[in-house]
Amino acid sequence: MNKKYFIRFFVVVLFITVILLTRTSFPAAAVYSIIYNVNFHNSSIQITAPTINNASVDKFLTVAGKTSHEIIFICLKGPAGEISVYPVEVINDKFEKNIWLRFGSGTYTIWAGDNNQQFDGSIRFIVQNISQADYRYTTPSGYVNSDDTEIIKIANSLVTDKMTNLQKTKVIYDFVAQTIKYDYDVSMYGENQLNTATSVLHSQLGICRDFAFTFAAIARAAGIPTRVVYGETLNTITNEIDLHAWNQSYINRSWINIDTSWNAGFNTPDQIFAKTHSVTSITIF
């Protein structure tokens, strides 16, 4: 190929390459779509605190704002991807919620919306927790709301400083087992919705998870590390396996099993408890 034709060929190839690159490059909107937006408001919710993105906080975050909704939901993602949802009551079009950053130090992502099953990202920001401590089983979550004034009042009425932690869990166990009745209608036919411990105490009805949330809330308010576990239980009447939820409290350097709804007993030895109960997951409620 002579020099003249080589130059023409090179120009044509260069022109085609430029055209192809232009047509196959991502438009600006698509590029930015993979970069999460930071926003403190949408058409119906305005966050007034915090006011800056990527703020440093210690242990907990106060989220406040305005909305026309009767209730909103805040979704929190922890440093390791832990997801926790918080229902927030709205009073006179305003709301405020202290949210513990329960999973240690690092970056937390916050969303807000009016649907606890779906967050569209229209409100999204991040904060940095500088506290190294892990508070997941000692502080309130969205539904194990141990910071509620009613929950704290109940805890204070049940326990005393002279009690051991084992004695405290026993009186809380008795209170929950005697106060809440099992809701067979919801268990068989009702909607599988999450209820706060406070709302369960108001209705005095619930399924196993409601019992577990309530016990955990009162126990945490009393200063006892407590978690909600999911698992399977052997129904000794039907001899079938049922899905179930119960509690474990950290007493004397070990986790003890506590089942307030199935009446499996209090602090039942592991070898006996294991005959009817099998843990499948330890939740972060």
C-alpha positions as CSV (number, residue, x, y, z in Angstrom):
1,M,0.0,0.0,0.0
2,N,1.5,3.4,-1.0
3,K,1.7,6.3,1.3
4,K,-1.3,8.2,-0.3
5,Y,-3.7,5.3,0.2
6,F,-2.2,4.5,3.6
7,I,-3.1,8.0,4.8
8,R,-6.6,7.7,3.4
9,F,-7.1,4.3,5.0
10,F,-5.8,5.6,8.4
11,V,-8.2,8.6,8.3
12,V,-11.2,6.4,7.5
13,V,-10.3,3.9,10.3
14,L,-9.9,6.8,12.7
15,F,-13.2,8.3,11.7
16,I,-15.1,5.0,12.1
17,T,-13.4,4.4,15.5
18,V,-14.5,7.8,16.8
19,I,-18.1,7.2,15.6
20,L,-18.2,3.8,17.3
21,L,-16.8,5.1,20.5
22,T,-19.2,8.0,20.5
23,R,-22.2,5.7,20.0
24,T,-21.2,3.1,22.5
25,S,-20.2,5.4,25.3
26,F,-22.5,5.8,28.2
27,P,-24.7,8.9,28.4
28,A,-24.1,11.2,31.3
29,A,-27.4,10.1,33.1
30,A,-26.4,6.4,33.0
31,V,-23.0,7.1,34.4
32,Y,-24.4,9.1,37.3
33,S,-27.1,6.5,37.9
34,I,-24.4,4.2,39.4
35,I,-23.3,6.9,41.8
36,Y,-25.8,7.2,44.7
37,N,-27.4,10.6,45.1
38,V,-27.2,12.4,48.5
39,N,-30.5,14.0,49.3
40,F,-32.3,15.1,52.5
41,H,-35.8,15.6,51.1
42,N,-38.4,14.3,48.6
43,S,-41.9,15.4,47.7
44,S,-43.4,14.4,51.1
45,I,-40.5,14.1,53.6
46,Q,-37.9,16.6,54.6
47,I,-34.9,15.7,56.9
48,T,-33.9,18.7,59.1
49,A,-31.3,16.8,61.1
50,P,-28.6,16.0,60.3
51,T,-28.0,18.7,57.7
52,I,-24.7,17.5,56.2
53,N,-23.7,14.3,54.5
54,N,-20.9,12.1,56.0
55,A,-21.1,13.7,59.4
56,S,-19.2,12.0,62.3
57,V,-21.3,10.9,65.2
58,D,-20.7,8.9,68.4
59,K,-22.9,5.9,69.2
60,F,-26.2,7.2,67.9
61,L,-27.7,9.5,65.4
62,T,-30.7,11.9,65.8
63,V,-32.9,12.0,62.7
64,A,-35.5,14.7,62.6
65,G,-37.7,16.2,60.0
66,K,-41.2,17.2,58.7
67,T,-43.7,15.2,56.7
68,S,-47.4,15.0,55.9
69,H,-47.4,11.2,56.6
70,E,-48.7,9.8,59.9
71,I,-45.7,7.5,60.1
72,I,-42.4,7.2,58.3
73,F,-39.7,4.5,58.2
74,I,-35.9,4.9,58.4
75,C,-33.7,2.2,57.0
76,L,-30.2,1.9,58.3
77,K,-27.4,-0.1,56.7
78,G,-24.4,-0.9,58.9
79,P,-20.7,-1.2,58.0
80,A,-21.0,-4.9,57.2
81,G,-24.3,-4.6,55.3
82,E,-26.5,-5.0,58.4
83,I,-30.1,-3.8,57.6
84,S,-32.4,-2.4,60.3
85,V,-35.7,-0.6,59.8
86,Y,-37.2,1.9,62.3
87,P,-40.8,3.0,62.3
88,V,-41.0,6.6,63.4
89,E,-44.2,8.2,64.7
90,V,-45.1,11.6,63.3
91,I,-46.7,14.2,65.6
92,N,-48.1,17.5,64.2
93,D,-46.2,16.9,61.0
94,K,-42.9,16.5,62.7
95,F,-40.7,13.6,63.8
96,E,-37.5,12.9,65.7
97,K,-35.8,9.6,66.4
98,N,-32.6,8.7,68.1
99,I,-31.1,5.7,66.2
100,W,-28.3,3.8,67.8
101,L,-25.5,2.8,65.4
102,R,-25.4,-0.6,66.9
103,F,-22.9,-2.4,64.7
104,G,-19.6,-0.7,65.6
105,S,-17.5,1.9,63.9
106,G,-17.7,2.7,60.2
107,T,-20.0,4.0,57.5
108,Y,-23.7,3.8,58.0
109,T,-26.2,4.6,55.1
110,I,-29.5,6.1,56.0
111,W,-32.7,6.0,53.8
112,A,-36.1,7.4,54.7
113,G,-39.6,6.8,53.2
114,D,-43.2,5.9,53.8
115,N,-42.9,2.2,53.0
116,N,-41.1,-0.1,55.3
117,Q,-40.7,-2.7,52.5
118,Q,-39.2,-0.5,49.9
119,F,-36.9,2.6,49.9
120,D,-36.6,4.4,46.6
121,G,-33.4,6.2,47.5
122,S,-34.9,9.7,47.1
123,I,-33.7,10.4,50.6
124,R,-30.2,9.0,51.3
125,F,-27.2,10.1,53.2
126,I,-24.3,8.6,55.2
127,V,-22.8,9.1,58.6
128,Q,-19.5,7.9,60.2
129,N,-19.8,6.2,63.6
130,I,-16.6,6.8,65.6
131,S,-17.6,4.5,68.4
132,Q,-15.8,1.1,68.3
133,A,-18.3,-0.6,70.6
134,D,-20.9,-3.1,69.3
135,Y,-24.3,-2.4,70.8
136,R,-26.5,-4.7,68.8
137,Y,-27.9,-6.7,71.7
138,T,-28.0,-3.9,74.4
139,T,-29.6,-1.0,72.7
140,P,-33.0,-0.4,70.9
141,S,-33.7,-1.5,67.4
142,G,-36.7,-0.4,65.4
143,Y,-39.0,-3.1,66.8
144,V,-37.2,-4.0,70.0
145,N,-37.8,-0.5,71.2
146,S,-36.2,-0.7,74.6
147,D,-35.9,3.1,74.7
148,D,-39.7,3.7,74.8
149,T,-40.8,5.3,78.0
150,E,-43.5,2.6,78.7
151,I,-40.9,-0.2,78.2
152,I,-38.5,1.6,80.6
153,K,-41.3,2.1,83.2
154,I,-42.2,-1.6,83.1
155,A,-38.5,-2.7,83.4
156,N,-38.0,-0.4,86.4
157,S,-41.2,-1.8,88.0
158,L,-40.0,-5.4,87.6
159,V,-36.4,-5.4,88.6
160,T,-34.3,-4.1,91.4
161,D,-30.6,-3.4,91.9
162,K,-30.4,-6.3,94.4
163,M,-31.5,-8.9,91.8
164,T,-29.0,-10.9,89.8
165,N,-29.3,-10.7,86.0
166,L,-30.7,-14.3,86.1
167,Q,-33.4,-13.2,88.6
168,K,-34.2,-10.1,86.5
169,T,-34.7,-12.2,83.4
170,K,-37.0,-14.6,85.3
171,V,-39.4,-11.8,86.4
172,I,-39.4,-10.4,82.9
173,Y,-40.1,-13.8,81.5
174,D,-43.0,-14.3,83.9
175,F,-44.4,-10.8,83.1
176,V,-44.3,-11.4,79.3
177,A,-45.7,-14.9,79.5
178,Q,-48.6,-13.8,81.7
179,T,-49.4,-10.5,80.0
180,I,-49.5,-11.5,76.3
181,K,-51.8,-14.0,74.8
182,Y,-51.0,-16.0,71.7
183,D,-52.9,-14.7,68.7
184,Y,-54.0,-17.8,66.8
185,D,-56.0,-15.9,64.2
186,V,-52.9,-14.0,63.1
187,S,-50.8,-17.1,63.3
188,M,-53.2,-19.0,60.9
189,Y,-54.7,-16.3,58.7
190,G,-53.3,-12.9,59.5
191,E,-50.8,-10.6,57.8
192,N,-47.2,-11.3,58.7
193,Q,-46.3,-7.8,59.8
194,L,-43.7,-6.5,62.3
195,N,-44.9,-5.0,65.5
196,T,-43.0,-2.9,68.0
197,A,-42.8,-4.2,71.6
198,T,-44.9,-1.3,72.7
199,S,-47.7,-2.0,70.3
200,V,-47.7,-5.7,71.4
201,L,-48.0,-4.6,75.0
202,H,-50.9,-2.4,74.1
203,S,-52.8,-5.1,72.3
204,Q,-51.6,-7.9,74.7
205,L,-51.8,-10.2,71.7
206,G,-49.0,-11.6,69.5
207,I,-47.3,-14.5,67.8
208,C,-43.9,-15.9,68.8
209,R,-41.9,-13.1,67.3
210,D,-44.0,-10.5,69.1
211,F,-43.3,-12.3,72.4
212,A,-39.6,-12.3,71.6
213,F,-39.5,-8.6,70.7
214,T,-41.3,-7.7,73.9
215,F,-39.1,-9.8,76.1
216,A,-35.9,-8.4,74.4
217,A,-37.1,-4.8,74.8
218,I,-37.8,-5.1,78.5
219,A,-34.6,-7.1,79.1
220,R,-32.4,-4.5,77.3
221,A,-34.1,-1.7,79.2
222,A,-33.1,-3.6,82.4
223,G,-29.5,-3.7,81.2
224,I,-29.4,-7.4,80.1
225,P,-27.9,-8.2,76.7
226,T,-30.7,-10.0,74.8
227,R,-31.2,-11.1,71.2
228,V,-34.0,-12.6,69.1
229,V,-33.3,-15.9,67.4
230,Y,-35.2,-17.7,64.7
231,G,-35.4,-21.4,64.4
232,E,-37.4,-24.6,64.2
233,T,-39.3,-26.3,67.0
234,L,-40.8,-29.8,67.3
235,N,-44.5,-29.6,67.9
236,T,-44.9,-32.4,70.4
237,I,-48.7,-32.6,69.7
238,T,-48.5,-32.9,65.9
239,N,-44.9,-34.2,65.8
240,E,-44.3,-31.7,63.0
241,I,-41.6,-29.0,62.7
242,D,-42.8,-25.4,63.1
243,L,-41.0,-22.1,62.4
244,H,-40.4,-20.2,65.7
245,A,-38.8,-17.2,67.4
246,W,-37.5,-17.0,70.9
247,N,-34.8,-15.2,72.9
248,Q,-31.3,-15.7,74.3
249,S,-30.0,-13.5,77.1
250,Y,-26.3,-13.2,78.1
251,I,-26.0,-14.3,81.7
252,N,-22.9,-15.3,83.5
253,R,-20.8,-15.3,80.3
254,S,-23.1,-17.5,78.3
255,W,-26.3,-17.2,76.2
256,I,-29.3,-18.8,77.9
257,N,-32.5,-19.8,76.0
258,I,-35.8,-18.1,77.0
259,D,-39.0,-18.9,75.2
260,T,-42.0,-17.0,76.5
261,S,-44.6,-17.9,73.9
262,W,-44.0,-21.7,73.5
263,N,-43.8,-22.0,77.3
264,A,-40.7,-24.1,76.8
265,G,-39.5,-22.9,80.2
266,F,-37.0,-20.5,81.6
267,N,-33.2,-21.2,81.3
268,T,-33.9,-24.8,80.2
269,P,-30.6,-26.7,80.0
270,D,-29.2,-26.8,76.5
271,Q,-29.4,-30.5,76.1
272,I,-33.1,-30.5,77.0
273,F,-33.9,-27.4,75.0
274,A,-32.2,-28.9,71.9
275,K,-34.6,-31.7,71.8
276,T,-37.4,-29.4,70.7
277,H,-35.6,-26.2,69.5
278,S,-33.0,-25.6,66.8
279,V,-31.6,-22.2,66.0
280,T,-31.4,-21.3,62.3
281,S,-30.5,-17.6,62.5
282,I,-29.5,-15.1,65.1
283,T,-31.3,-11.9,64.1
284,I,-30.2,-8.3,64.6
285,F,-33.5,-7.0,65.8
